[in-house]
Amino acid sequence: MGYVLITANRNYSSWSLRPWALMTALGIPFEDRIEPFTAANNWEAFRAFSPSGQVPVLVDGDRTVWDSLGITLYLAERHDGVWPRDAAARAWAMCAVTEMHGGFSALRNERMMNIGVRAAPHPASPALDRDVARVKELWAEGLDRFGGPWLAGDRFTAVEAFYAPVAFRVRTFGIDVGDAGSRWCESLFAHPAIKAWEAAALTETWREPAHEDEMRACGTIFEDHRAL
């Protein structure tokens, strides 16, 4: 029996994007199962397969692994390529991934991921300005230290997967992440795994009211490329 990766709506679920993109980019086979954010109480519905009531979840036989970071660590013990080969790049990537996983709350809350739309952002809080400045700094550091074209060297690794949702936020809201950061975003959007996720997001007709309300709180939509 192989892996089963359970994720939610492609358009909204930034946490789901991480392991899906990583496993797809590295060629790790898995059964792709989608549980959309459509239930009246997603937590209750998701508890049927997820201990935390959240996605993503990786099922490996009789073992359930939850949380995007937990899944990444689990995969790293079993597959090459999750982290960079170079020790310095690997240490940096691990720190960048855990910083993303545990931080950037203003960026998450004030600039949510909604892949199919473009929006004029509402004014940023000081906390959001700090988060954006840190992302810009971090991306420029990785690209400069490890030579690119990816954040920790010449291969797509976990750090790409964890910052992919930020790249979509950058595009949706027109966030300035500097020249180096913008080039990385364009490289990311051209990657086959990211293109596949985006294509699936644009074909979705699901609309989840809470996520749509959160988007309107972040900015004024002026383009919507999602299927009707």
N, CA, C and O of each residue as an XYZ file, in Angstrom:
912
protein
N       0.843     -1.194      0.000
C       0.000      0.000      0.000
C       0.877      1.242      0.000
O       1.831      1.317      0.774
N       0.574      2.227     -0.858
C       1.365      3.435     -0.947
C       0.781      4.562     -0.107
O      -0.168      4.375      0.655
N       1.376      5.729     -0.270
C       0.912      6.900      0.452
C      -0.447      7.366     -0.066
O      -0.748      7.256     -1.254
N      -1.257      7.886      0.848
C      -2.463      8.645      0.505
C      -2.293     10.026      1.135
O      -2.132     10.145      2.350
N      -2.329     11.066      0.303
C      -2.208     12.434      0.803
C      -3.584     13.088      0.734
O      -4.175     13.206     -0.340
N      -4.082     13.510      1.887
C      -5.399     14.147      1.970
C      -5.204     15.652      2.099
O      -4.554     16.137      3.025
N      -5.777     16.369      1.156
C      -5.668     17.828      1.138
C      -7.054     18.421      0.931
O      -8.032     17.699      0.734
N      -7.123     19.750      0.979
C      -8.394     20.443      0.771
C      -8.333     21.240     -0.533
O      -7.476     21.003     -1.384
N      -9.256     22.183     -0.668
C      -9.388     22.952     -1.898
C      -8.056     23.525     -2.358
O      -7.324     24.129     -1.573
N      -7.751     23.331     -3.627
C      -6.503     23.841     -4.181
C      -6.422     25.369     -4.080
O      -5.347     25.921     -3.847
N      -7.544     26.036     -4.252
C      -7.514     27.489     -4.292
C      -7.168     28.117     -2.950
O      -6.476     29.133     -2.900
N      -7.643     27.523     -1.868
C      -7.489     28.131     -0.548
C      -6.397     27.517      0.320
O      -5.757     28.227      1.097
N      -6.174     26.214      0.200
C      -5.467     25.484      1.254
C      -3.950     25.587      1.124
O      -3.300     24.748      0.500
N      -3.413     26.627      1.724
C      -1.965     26.859      1.665
C      -1.185     25.755      2.375
O      -0.105     25.373      1.926
N      -1.724     25.243      3.477
C      -1.031     24.184      4.209
C      -0.996     22.899      3.379
O      -0.007     22.167      3.404
N      -2.070     22.630      2.649
C      -2.110     21.434      1.796
C      -1.113     21.516      0.656
O      -0.519     20.512      0.265
N      -0.931     22.717      0.126
C      -0.023     22.908     -1.003
C       1.385     22.411     -0.686
O       2.055     21.861     -1.561
N       1.835     22.593      0.531
C       3.228     22.302      0.874
C       3.615     20.842      0.600
O       4.490     20.603     -0.232
N       2.998     19.855      1.269
C       3.431     18.474      1.006
C       3.065     17.993     -0.390
O       3.781     17.179     -0.974
N       1.957     18.491     -0.929
C       1.561     18.091     -2.284
C       2.627     18.527     -3.295
O       3.046     17.741     -4.145
N       3.056     19.773     -3.193
C       4.078     20.281     -4.112
C       5.402     19.546     -3.913
O       6.076     19.204     -4.884
N       5.769     19.305     -2.670
C       7.035     18.630     -2.387
C       7.037     17.217     -2.951
O       7.983     16.819     -3.630
N       5.995     16.467     -2.676
C       5.942     15.077     -3.140
C       5.859     15.012     -4.666
O       6.471     14.144     -5.288
N       5.112     15.918     -5.256
C       4.995     15.941     -6.716
C       6.320     16.319     -7.355
O       6.747     15.685     -8.321
N       6.971     17.342     -6.828
C       8.244     17.789     -7.392
C       9.326     16.724     -7.277
O      10.163     16.589     -8.170
N       9.314     15.967     -6.184
C      10.343     14.949     -5.965
C       9.983     13.604     -6.590
O      10.774     12.663     -6.532
N       8.803     13.510     -7.184
C       8.400     12.258     -7.816
C       8.072     11.160     -6.824
O       8.243      9.980     -7.131
N       7.599     11.528     -5.629
C       7.190     10.538     -4.624
C       5.738     10.167     -4.919
O       4.865     11.028     -4.817
N       5.452      8.927     -5.277
C       4.084      8.567     -5.664
C       3.117      8.637     -4.480
O       3.479      8.322     -3.346
N       1.884      9.055     -4.766
C       0.853      9.067     -3.736
C      -0.523      9.100     -4.381
O      -0.700      9.563     -5.507
N      -1.487      8.594     -3.630
C      -2.890      8.736     -4.027
C      -3.370     10.103     -3.557
O      -3.187     10.468     -2.395
N      -3.975     10.844     -4.453
C      -4.379     12.224     -4.197
C      -5.855     12.249     -3.795
O      -6.728     11.974     -4.618
N      -6.130     12.576     -2.536
C      -7.518     12.610     -2.043
C      -7.854     14.017     -1.566
O      -7.147     14.576     -0.727
N      -8.916     14.582     -2.090
C      -9.322     15.938     -1.743
C     -10.565     15.896     -0.864
O     -11.546     15.222     -1.177
N     -10.501     16.631      0.242
C     -11.641     16.815      1.135
C     -11.888     18.323      1.218
O     -11.220     19.014      1.988
N     -12.829     18.835      0.444
C     -12.967     20.291      0.342
C     -13.539     20.950      1.587
O     -14.236     20.326      2.386
N     -13.216     22.248      1.726
C     -13.779     23.064      2.794
C     -15.223     23.439      2.433
O     -15.489     24.559      1.999
N     -16.134     22.504      2.613
C     -17.529     22.801      2.291
C     -18.471     22.407      3.413
O     -19.642     22.784      3.390
N     -17.996     21.669      4.376
C     -18.868     21.213      5.456
C     -19.243     22.381      6.361
O     -18.510     23.363      6.475
N     -20.414     22.248      7.008
C     -20.839     23.282      7.947
C     -19.818     23.428      9.079
O     -19.575     24.530      9.571
N     -19.234     22.318      9.477
C     -18.177     22.344     10.484
C     -17.033     21.482      9.963
O     -17.032     20.262     10.129
N     -16.066     22.129      9.336
C     -14.971     21.376      8.735
C     -14.208     20.562      9.771
O     -13.768     19.449      9.487
N     -14.048     21.114     10.974
C     -13.272     20.409     11.997
C     -13.924     19.078     12.334
O     -13.241     18.056     12.411
N     -15.219     19.078     12.533
C     -15.920     17.831     12.847
C     -15.790     16.834     11.704
O     -15.538     15.651     11.933
N     -15.962     17.311     10.471
C     -15.877     16.416      9.315
C     -14.464     15.869      9.146
O     -14.282     14.685      8.865
N     -13.464     16.733      9.316
C     -12.084     16.318      9.104
C     -11.563     15.410     10.212
O     -10.602     14.670     10.003
N     -12.185     15.459     11.383
C     -11.766     14.580     12.472
C     -11.953     13.105     12.124
O     -11.378     12.236     12.781
N     -12.742     12.820     11.110
C     -12.936     11.430     10.696
C     -11.645     10.805     10.177
O     -11.488      9.585     10.220
N     -10.721     11.627      9.688
C      -9.464     11.099      9.147
C      -8.230     11.822      9.672
O      -7.107     11.383      9.426
N      -8.427     12.935     10.400
C      -7.294     13.734     10.863
C      -7.352     13.934     12.363
O      -8.348     14.459     12.861
N      -6.323     13.537     13.110
C      -6.342     13.724     14.564
C      -6.536     15.178     14.981
O      -7.150     15.454     16.011
N      -6.014     16.109     14.178
C      -6.110     17.529     14.517
C      -7.365     18.187     13.962
O      -7.650     19.343     14.277
N      -8.118     17.463     13.136
C      -9.275     18.058     12.482
C      -8.896     19.018     11.374
O      -9.705     19.845     10.954
N      -7.643     18.906     10.893
C      -7.139     19.801      9.856
C      -6.445     18.990      8.768
O      -6.116     17.819      8.958
N      -6.233     19.629      7.640
C      -5.431     19.062      6.561
C      -4.157     19.895      6.426
O      -4.126     21.063      6.812
N      -3.103     19.282      5.871
C      -3.004     17.994      5.200
C      -2.772     16.834      6.173
O      -2.384     17.011      7.328
N      -3.034     15.631      5.632
C      -2.780     14.388      6.356
C      -2.170     13.395      5.372
O      -2.633     13.265      4.239
N      -1.142     12.709      5.809
C      -0.532     11.651      5.009
C      -0.844     10.310      5.678
O      -0.553     10.115      6.858
N      -1.431      9.400      4.920
C      -1.708      8.054      5.413
C      -0.699      7.107      4.772
O      -0.580      7.040      3.548
N       0.014      6.388      5.607
C       1.014      5.425      5.151
C       0.679      4.086      5.796
O       1.135      3.776      6.897
N      -0.133      3.294      5.084
C      -0.583      2.037      5.656
C      -1.469      2.289      6.856
O      -2.488      2.972      6.747
N      -1.086      1.735      8.021
C      -1.881      1.942      9.224
C      -1.388      3.135     10.035
O      -1.782      3.312     11.188
N      -0.523      3.955      9.430
C       0.064      5.103     10.129
C      -0.489      6.400      9.540
O      -0.516      6.575      8.321
N      -0.927      7.299     10.409
C      -1.425      8.609      9.993
C      -0.449      9.679     10.451
O      -0.102      9.749     11.630
N      -0.012     10.502      9.527
C       0.931     11.582      9.812
C       0.226     12.891      9.479
O      -0.262     13.052      8.361
N       0.161     13.820     10.408
C      -0.570     15.059     10.169
C       0.343     16.268     10.316
O       1.435     16.192     10.880
N      -0.147     17.386      9.786
C       0.557     18.676      9.790
C       1.626     18.689      8.691
O       2.356     17.716      8.497
N       1.697     19.816      7.979
C       2.611     19.895      6.838
C       4.069     19.699      7.248
O       4.836     19.083      6.508
N       4.460     20.210      8.406
C       5.836     20.006      8.854
C       6.057     18.569      9.299
O       7.094     17.979      8.998
N       5.089     17.999     10.015
C       5.209     16.598     10.409
C       5.354     15.687      9.199
O       6.163     14.760      9.210
N       4.575     15.948      8.162
C       4.658     15.148      6.935
C       6.022     15.322      6.273
O       6.621     14.350      5.811
N       6.507     16.547      6.230
C       7.806     16.807      5.615
C       8.926     16.071      6.346
O       9.787     15.463      5.710
N       8.919     16.123      7.663
C       9.940     15.417      8.446
C       9.837     13.909      8.248
O      10.851     13.217      8.157
N       8.623     13.411      8.184
C       8.410     11.976      7.965
C       8.970     11.555      6.610
O       9.654     10.536      6.502
N       8.680     12.337      5.587
C       9.165     12.020      4.243
C      10.690     12.114      4.161
O      11.328     11.332      3.457
N      11.266     13.073      4.882
C      12.717     13.254      4.824
C      13.469     12.044      5.353
O      14.607     11.800      4.954
N      12.844     11.281      6.250
C      13.475     10.066      6.764
C      13.429      8.919      5.758
O      14.128      7.918      5.916
N      12.609      9.068      4.733
C      12.357      7.962      3.805
C      12.741      8.255      2.361
O      12.822      7.335      1.547
N      12.978      9.519      2.031
C      13.225      9.883      0.642
C      14.328     10.935      0.549
O      14.395     11.856      1.363
N      15.178     10.784     -0.443
C      16.211     11.787     -0.712
C      15.582     13.030     -1.331
O      14.539     12.959     -1.982
N      16.229     14.160     -1.118
C      15.857     15.375     -1.824
C      14.933     16.308     -1.081
O      14.692     17.424     -1.542
N      14.404     15.885      0.064
C      13.524     16.776      0.811
C      14.291     17.997      1.292
O      13.781     19.116      1.250
N      15.524     17.777      1.752
C      16.403     18.867      2.184
C      17.595     18.968      1.233
O      17.923     17.994      0.555
N      18.242     20.123      1.172
C      19.440     20.261      0.327
C      20.552     19.311      0.758
O      20.628     18.926      1.925
N      21.414     18.935     -0.187
C      22.547     18.057      0.121
C      23.606     18.776      0.944
O      24.159     18.204      1.883
N      23.892     20.030      0.594
C      24.920     20.807      1.277
C      24.506     21.077      2.720
O      23.367     21.462      2.985
N      25.438     20.872      3.651
C      25.101     20.977      5.072
C      24.668     22.384      5.466
O      23.703     22.551      6.212
N      25.371     23.390      4.974
C      25.012     24.770      5.311
C      23.650     25.138      4.734
O      22.828     25.766      5.401
N      23.423     24.737      3.478
C      22.135     25.012      2.848
C      21.011     24.256      3.550
O      19.899     24.763      3.695
N      21.318     23.046      3.979
C      20.304     22.249      4.674
C      19.918     22.897      5.999
O      18.735     22.977      6.328
N      20.902     23.357      6.756
C      20.611     24.013      8.031
C      19.785     25.279      7.810
O      18.827     25.544      8.536
N      20.169     26.051      6.801
C      19.415     27.274      6.503
C      17.987     26.938      6.089
O      17.041     27.577      6.550
N      17.827     25.950      5.231
C      16.496     25.571      4.759
C      15.616     25.094      5.911
O      14.436     25.437      5.976
N      16.185     24.307      6.815
C      15.402     23.833      7.958
C      14.931     25.001      8.822
O      13.790     25.020      9.282
N      15.808     25.966      9.037
C      15.425     27.142      9.828
C      14.359     27.963      9.107
O      13.400     28.422      9.727
N      14.527     28.147      7.790
C      13.549     28.919      7.025
C      12.187     28.243      7.022
O      11.158     28.912      7.118
N      12.178     26.927      6.914
C      10.919     26.177      6.922
C      10.226     26.308      8.271
O       9.027     26.579      8.324
N      10.959     26.120      9.355
C      10.323     26.205     10.669
C       9.894     27.638     10.982
O       8.895     27.843     11.671
N      10.639     28.639     10.485
C      10.215     30.027     10.663
C       8.894     30.274      9.944
O       8.009     30.945     10.475
N       8.764     29.735      8.742
C       7.512     29.885      7.998
C       6.379     29.169      8.717
O       5.267     29.688      8.818
N       6.667     27.984      9.209
C       5.624     27.169      9.830
C       5.079     27.813     11.097
O       3.882     27.731     11.371
N       5.946     28.451     11.867
C       5.538     28.973     13.155
C       5.314     30.465     13.205
O       4.868     30.985     14.228
N       5.613     31.171     12.122
C       5.549     32.621     12.159
C       4.709     33.227     11.049
O       3.853     32.565     10.462
N       4.968     34.496     10.773
C       4.331     35.239      9.680
C       2.809     35.264      9.818
O       2.091     35.132      8.826
N       2.318     35.434     11.045
C       0.868     35.399     11.258
C       0.164     36.571     10.596
O      -0.946     36.411     10.089
N       0.782     37.742     10.590
C       0.142     38.887      9.939
C       0.023     38.665      8.437
O      -0.995     39.006      7.835
N       1.052     38.099      7.839
C       1.008     37.796      6.408
C      -0.098     36.797      6.111
O      -0.817     36.949      5.124
N      -0.245     35.786      6.941
C      -1.312     34.796      6.741
C      -2.698     35.432      6.851
O      -3.584     35.175      6.035
N      -2.863     36.265      7.878
C      -4.191     36.780      8.191
C      -4.613     37.966      7.329
O      -5.791     38.112      7.002
N      -3.661     38.805      6.966
C      -4.003     40.010      6.211
C      -3.862     39.836      4.699
O      -4.343     40.666      3.928
N      -3.206     38.765      4.280
C      -3.016     38.499      2.846
C      -3.203     37.000      2.616
O      -2.238     36.284      2.351
N      -4.438     36.534      2.719
C      -4.702     35.089      2.626
C      -4.432     34.574      1.220
O      -4.411     35.344      0.259
N      -4.224     33.261      1.106
C      -4.015     32.650     -0.204
C      -5.358     32.397     -0.884
O      -6.222     31.704     -0.348
N      -5.509     32.963     -2.055
C      -6.657     32.706     -2.918
C      -6.092     32.788     -4.333
O      -5.997     33.866     -4.919
N      -5.721     31.635     -4.865
C      -4.903     31.576     -6.078
C      -5.574     32.221     -7.273
O      -4.901     32.828     -8.107
N      -6.886     32.098     -7.371
C      -7.567     32.499     -8.592
C      -7.888     33.963     -8.735
O      -8.399     34.379     -9.775
N      -7.604     34.767     -7.714
C      -8.008     36.168     -7.794
C      -6.801     37.104     -7.736
O      -5.697     36.721     -7.349
N      -7.065     38.349     -8.139
C      -6.111     39.440     -7.965
C      -6.859     40.527     -7.202
O      -8.032     40.790     -7.467
N      -6.165     41.157     -6.251
C      -6.863     42.081     -5.370
C      -6.008     43.300     -5.054
O      -4.783     43.219     -4.970
N      -6.680     44.423     -4.882
C      -6.040     45.619     -4.345
C      -6.058     45.505     -2.829
O      -7.131     45.482     -2.227
N      -4.899     45.433     -2.209
C      -4.870     45.134     -0.769
C      -5.362     46.295      0.078
O      -5.174     47.462     -0.265
N      -5.991     45.953      1.184
C      -6.297     46.952      2.196
C      -4.995     47.363      2.887
O      -4.011     46.626      2.817
N      -4.966     48.511      3.547
C      -3.721     48.979      4.183
C      -3.106     47.931      5.105
O      -3.803     47.211      5.821
N      -1.784     47.871      5.063
C      -1.051     46.884      5.864
C      -0.837     47.386      7.282
O      -0.643     48.579      7.514
N      -0.875     46.456      8.220
C      -0.509     46.771      9.599
C       1.011     46.821      9.709
O       1.704     46.308      8.831
N       1.546     47.431     10.774
C       2.998     47.374     10.995
C       3.523     45.938     11.075
O       4.634     45.661     10.623
N       2.727     45.023     11.648
C       3.154     43.626     11.741
C       3.278     42.998     10.364
O       4.201     42.222     10.120
N       2.359     43.322      9.457
C       2.448     42.804      8.095
C       3.663     43.379      7.379
O       4.362     42.656      6.668
N       3.916     44.656      7.557
C       5.114     45.251      6.939
C       6.377     44.536      7.408
O       7.289     44.312      6.612
N       6.442     44.182      8.673
C       7.607     43.462      9.192
C       7.701     42.068      8.567
O       8.787     41.618      8.204
N       6.572     41.396      8.445
C       6.582     40.061      7.839
C       7.067     40.117      6.396
O       7.885     39.295      5.982
N       6.571     41.076      5.636
C       6.976     41.187      4.227
C       8.461     41.514      4.130
O       9.165     40.949      3.292
N       8.941     42.414      4.974
C      10.367     42.746      4.957
C      11.212     41.527      5.287
O      12.283     41.341      4.708
N      10.748     40.701      6.203
C      11.496     39.499      6.567
C      11.502     38.490      5.428
O      12.537     37.881      5.157
N      10.376     38.300      4.761
C      10.333     37.398      3.606
C      11.305     37.876      2.534
O      12.072     37.083      1.987
N      11.273     39.153      2.241
C      12.171     39.727      1.233
C      13.635     39.479      1.603
O      14.436     39.073      0.761
N      13.968     39.726      2.856
C      15.331     39.518      3.351
C      15.732     38.049      3.268
O      16.827     37.720      2.812
N      14.849     37.180      3.708
C      15.145     35.753      3.759
C      15.361     35.189      2.362
O      16.329     34.465      2.129
N      14.479     35.511      1.439
C      14.620     35.008      0.075
C      15.906     35.509     -0.571
O      16.621     34.743     -1.216
N      16.196     36.786     -0.398
C      17.419     37.335     -0.989
C      18.657     36.676     -0.397
O      19.625     36.414     -1.110
N      18.628     36.408      0.899
C      19.759     35.751      1.549
C      19.989     34.361      0.981
O      21.114     34.016      0.619
N      18.935     33.562      0.901
C      19.095     32.200      0.387
C      19.592     32.178     -1.041
O      20.496     31.412     -1.377
N      19.015     33.003     -1.877
C      19.414     33.028     -3.285
C      20.863     33.477     -3.441
O      21.585     32.962     -4.295
N      21.287     34.431     -2.624
C      22.665     34.929     -2.705
C      23.661     33.928     -2.128
O      24.716     33.692     -2.717
N      23.335     33.345     -0.990
C      24.281     32.442     -0.322
C      24.485     31.133     -1.073
O      25.598     30.608     -1.126
N      23.414     30.610     -1.648
C      23.480     29.253     -2.184
C      23.388     29.200     -3.707
O      23.330     28.116     -4.287
N      23.375     30.349     -4.348
C      23.576     30.420     -5.788
C      22.349     30.234     -6.657
O      22.446     30.353     -7.878
N      21.191     29.944     -6.065
C      19.966     29.806     -6.834
C      20.013     28.636     -7.808
O      20.964     27.854     -7.785
N      19.012     28.504     -8.655
C      17.858     29.393     -8.798
C      16.809     29.199     -7.714
O      15.846     29.962     -7.636
N      16.993     28.161     -6.859
C      16.055     27.928     -5.777
C      16.606     28.517     -4.493
O      17.769     28.916     -4.435
N      15.779     28.574     -3.469
C      16.148     29.324     -2.280
C      17.356     28.754     -1.548
O      18.090     29.499     -0.898
N      17.572     27.452     -1.642
C      18.702     26.836     -0.945
C      19.614     26.090     -1.910
O      20.248     25.105     -1.533
N      19.681     26.553     -3.142
C      20.600     25.925     -4.089
C      19.964     25.629     -5.426
O      19.097     26.364     -5.898
N      20.413     24.528     -6.038
C      20.042     24.248     -7.422
C      18.874     23.283     -7.566
O      18.563     22.858     -8.679
N      18.211     22.923     -6.446
C      17.101     21.970     -6.520
C      15.907     22.473     -5.719
O      16.056     23.173     -4.718
N      14.727     22.101     -6.183
C      13.481     22.347     -5.466
C      13.469     21.444     -4.233
O      13.536     20.221     -4.359
N      13.383     22.038     -3.050
C      13.363     21.270     -1.809
C      12.203     21.747     -0.934
O      11.346     22.506     -1.389
N      12.181     21.303      0.311
C      11.083     21.640      1.211
C      10.910     23.139      1.395
O       9.790     23.605      1.602
N      11.981     23.894      1.324
C      11.846     25.339      1.545
C      11.024     25.977      0.427
O      10.287     26.930      0.679
N      11.135     25.476     -0.791
C      10.269     25.955     -1.877
C       8.810     25.645     -1.576
O       7.935     26.497     -1.730
N       8.564     24.416     -1.147
C       7.193     24.000     -0.874
C       6.560     24.850      0.223
O       5.378     25.185      0.145
N       7.334     25.197      1.238
C       6.778     25.949      2.352
C       6.549     27.415      2.019
O       5.677     28.048      2.614
N       7.305     27.963      1.091
C       7.107     29.367      0.728
C       6.272     29.538     -0.537
O       5.994     30.667     -0.941
N       5.867     28.433     -1.170
C       5.009     28.539     -2.351
C       3.708     29.287     -2.057
O       3.299     30.111     -2.875
N       3.037     29.037     -0.920
C       1.828     29.814     -0.642
C       2.086     31.312     -0.528
O       1.217     32.120     -0.857
N       3.275     31.685     -0.065
C       3.616     33.105      0.012
C       3.752     33.688     -1.391
O       3.324     34.815     -1.640
N       4.343     32.930     -2.305
C       4.471     33.402     -3.682
C       3.106     33.693     -4.296
O       2.938     34.692     -4.995
N       2.142     32.831     -4.040
C       0.792     33.097     -4.553
C       0.202     34.352     -3.916
O      -0.496     35.110     -4.590
N       0.468     34.585     -2.643
C       0.011     35.818     -1.997
C       0.684     37.041     -2.631
O       0.045     38.071     -2.848
N       1.968     36.912     -2.921
C       2.699     38.005     -3.576
C       2.015     38.387     -4.881
O       1.828     39.569     -5.170
N       1.647     37.392     -5.659
C       1.016     37.673     -6.951
C      -0.398     38.218     -6.786
O      -0.778     39.172     -7.465
N      -1.169     37.626     -5.899
C      -2.557     38.059     -5.715
C      -2.645     39.516     -5.298
O      -3.497     40.257     -5.789
N      -1.760     39.933     -4.384
C      -1.864     41.268     -3.816
C      -0.806     42.241     -4.336
O      -0.770     43.394     -3.904
N       0.057     41.797     -5.256
C       1.090     42.683     -5.792
C       2.100     43.114     -4.751
O       2.523     44.270     -4.735
N       2.492     42.194     -3.878
C       3.430     42.521     -2.799
C       4.846     42.678     -3.362
O       5.285     41.877     -4.188
N       5.542     43.696     -2.918
C       6.922     43.940     -3.346
C       7.877     43.091     -2.514
O       8.040     43.320     -1.315
N       8.510     42.104     -3.162
C       9.501     41.272     -2.477
C      10.888     41.437     -3.093
O      11.761     40.590     -2.906
N      11.086     42.529     -3.828
C      12.395     42.797     -4.410
C      12.633     42.033     -5.692
O      11.870     41.132     -6.041
N      13.695     42.396     -6.394
C      13.996     41.777     -7.679
C      14.305     40.288     -7.545
O      13.797     39.471     -8.313
N      15.143     39.941     -6.565
C      15.502     38.533     -6.391
C      14.278     37.706     -6.030
O      14.076     36.619     -6.571
N      13.467     38.214     -5.122
C      12.271     37.500     -4.734
C      11.283     37.352     -5.877
O      10.645     36.309     -6.019
N      11.153     38.379     -6.685
C      10.245     38.310     -7.836
C      10.708     37.275     -8.845
O       9.893     36.552     -9.419
N      12.018     37.202     -9.065
C      12.542     36.196    -10.002
C      12.294     34.786     -9.470
O      11.956     33.879    -10.230
N      12.463     34.608     -8.153
C      12.192     33.288     -7.577
C      10.727     32.922     -7.748
O      10.405     31.781     -8.079
N       9.841     33.880     -7.526
C       8.413     33.611     -7.698
C       8.110     33.175     -9.123
O       7.345     32.234     -9.331
N       8.691     33.837    -10.092
C       8.434     33.464    -11.489
C       8.963     32.060    -11.783
O       8.317     31.285    -12.488
N      10.134     31.735    -11.243
C      10.654     30.366    -11.409
C       9.719     29.356    -10.767
O       9.470     28.288    -11.326
N       9.205     29.692     -9.603
C       8.292     28.796     -8.913
C       7.020     28.572     -9.728
O       6.574     27.435     -9.882
N       6.440     29.642    -10.245
C       5.202     29.512    -11.013
C       5.398     28.701    -12.284
O       4.437     28.148    -12.818
N       6.622     28.624    -12.774
C       6.918     27.843    -13.977
C       7.201     26.377    -13.674
O       7.279     25.564    -14.595
N       7.354     26.028    -12.405
C       7.661     24.640    -12.048
C       6.441     23.762    -12.316
O       5.322     24.160    -11.990
N       6.627     22.575    -12.902
C       5.477     21.723    -13.240
C       4.562     21.397    -12.064
O       3.344     21.343    -12.235
N       5.116     21.180    -10.887
C       4.272     20.855     -9.731
C       3.378     22.027     -9.359
O       2.194     21.846     -9.075
N       3.937     23.216     -9.359
C       3.169     24.404     -8.990
C       2.145     24.732    -10.074
O       1.021     25.133     -9.774
N       2.538     24.560    -11.329
C       1.597     24.783    -12.423
C       0.417     23.828    -12.339
O      -0.718     24.217    -12.615
N       0.674     22.583    -11.960
C      -0.402     21.598    -11.852
C      -1.360     21.971    -10.726
O      -2.576     21.880    -10.894
N      -0.825     22.388     -9.584
C      -1.682     22.797     -8.473
C      -2.534     24.005     -8.873
O      -3.737     24.038     -8.615
N      -1.904     24.986     -9.497
C      -2.632     26.188     -9.898
C      -3.728     25.862    -10.910
O      -4.844     26.371    -10.806
N      -3.413     25.019    -11.882
C      -4.409     24.653    -12.888
C      -5.621     24.005    -12.234
O      -6.761     24.280    -12.611
N      -5.370     23.141    -11.253
C      -6.481     22.510    -10.549
C      -7.278     23.535     -9.745
O      -8.504     23.457     -9.674
N      -6.582     24.491     -9.143
C      -7.261     25.531     -8.362
C      -8.216     26.342     -9.232
O      -9.314     26.691     -8.799
N      -7.798     26.635    -10.449
C      -8.612     27.487    -11.319
C      -9.842     26.770    -11.850
O     -10.809     27.417    -12.251
N      -9.819     25.442    -11.858
C     -10.981     24.697    -12.337
C     -12.017     24.450    -11.243
O     -13.133     24.020    -11.533
N     -11.655     24.718     -9.989
C     -12.583     24.471     -8.892
C     -13.778     25.423     -8.955
O     -13.623     26.613     -9.227
N     -14.948     24.894     -8.704
C     -16.147     25.729     -8.600
C     -16.607     25.877     -7.151
O     -17.579     26.579     -6.876
N     -15.910     25.218     -6.227
C     -16.249     25.348     -4.810
C     -16.028     26.781     -4.339
O     -15.048     27.430     -4.706
N     -16.939     27.249     -3.538
C     -16.761     28.519     -2.844
C     -17.132     28.284     -1.382
O     -18.240     27.848     -1.071
N     -16.201     28.574     -0.504
C     -16.435     28.348      0.915
C     -16.635     29.724      1.556
O     -15.715     30.541      1.537
N     -17.824     30.002      2.126
C     -18.150     31.356      2.575
C     -17.126     31.976      3.518
O     -16.796     33.152      3.373
N     -16.623     31.217      4.473
C     -15.675     31.793      5.431
C     -14.408     32.259      4.736
O     -13.898     33.337      5.040
N     -13.889     31.455      3.798
C     -12.683     31.858      3.072
C     -12.956     33.063      2.169
O     -12.104     33.941      2.031
N     -14.131     33.106      1.562
C     -14.466     34.248      0.712
C     -14.585     35.524      1.547
O     -14.155     36.592      1.111
N     -15.161     35.419      2.729
C     -15.256     36.576      3.621
C     -13.868     37.042      4.060
O     -13.606     38.243      4.128
N     -12.984     36.095      4.356
C     -11.616     36.451      4.749
C     -10.902     37.181      3.618
O     -10.144     38.122      3.855
N     -11.149     36.741      2.391
C     -10.517     37.404      1.248
C     -10.995     38.846      1.125
O     -10.191     39.745      0.879
N     -12.287     39.071      1.291
C     -12.815     40.431      1.194
C     -12.277     41.325      2.306
O     -12.172     42.539      2.136
N     -11.938     40.723      3.442
C     -11.343     41.498      4.524
C      -9.902     41.893      4.232
O      -9.373     42.831      4.830
N      -9.264     41.168      3.300
C      -7.863     41.432      2.955
C      -7.710     42.470      1.842
O      -6.729     43.213      1.813
N      -8.682     42.517      0.929
C      -8.533     43.424     -0.202
C      -9.765     43.408     -1.090
O     -10.712     42.655     -0.859
N      -9.732     44.256     -2.110
C     -10.836     44.375     -3.058
C     -10.466     43.628     -4.336
O      -9.515     43.994     -5.026
N     -11.215     42.596     -4.641
C     -10.932     41.769     -5.816
C     -11.249     42.545     -7.085
O     -12.326     43.126     -7.222
N     -10.289     42.547     -8.018
C     -10.557     43.181     -9.303
C     -10.432     42.223    -10.484
O     -10.789     42.573    -11.609
N      -9.923     41.003    -10.229
C      -9.905     39.962    -11.232
C     -10.192     38.628    -10.538
O      -9.711     38.374     -9.434
N     -10.986     37.783    -11.204
C     -11.270     36.449    -10.685
C     -11.173     35.463    -11.846
O     -12.000     35.471    -12.757
N     -10.154     34.620    -11.794
C      -9.876     33.684    -12.886
C     -10.429     32.291    -12.617
O     -10.142     31.367    -13.378
N     -11.199     32.118    -11.574
C     -11.707     30.805    -11.220
C     -12.900     30.423    -12.083
O     -13.637     31.278    -12.573
N     -13.071     29.114    -12.255
C     -14.229     28.616    -13.001
C     -15.511     28.969    -12.254
O     -15.537     29.028    -11.025
N     -16.562     29.201    -13.017
C     -17.849     29.557    -12.407
C     -18.601     28.293    -12.016
O     -19.709     28.373    -11.485
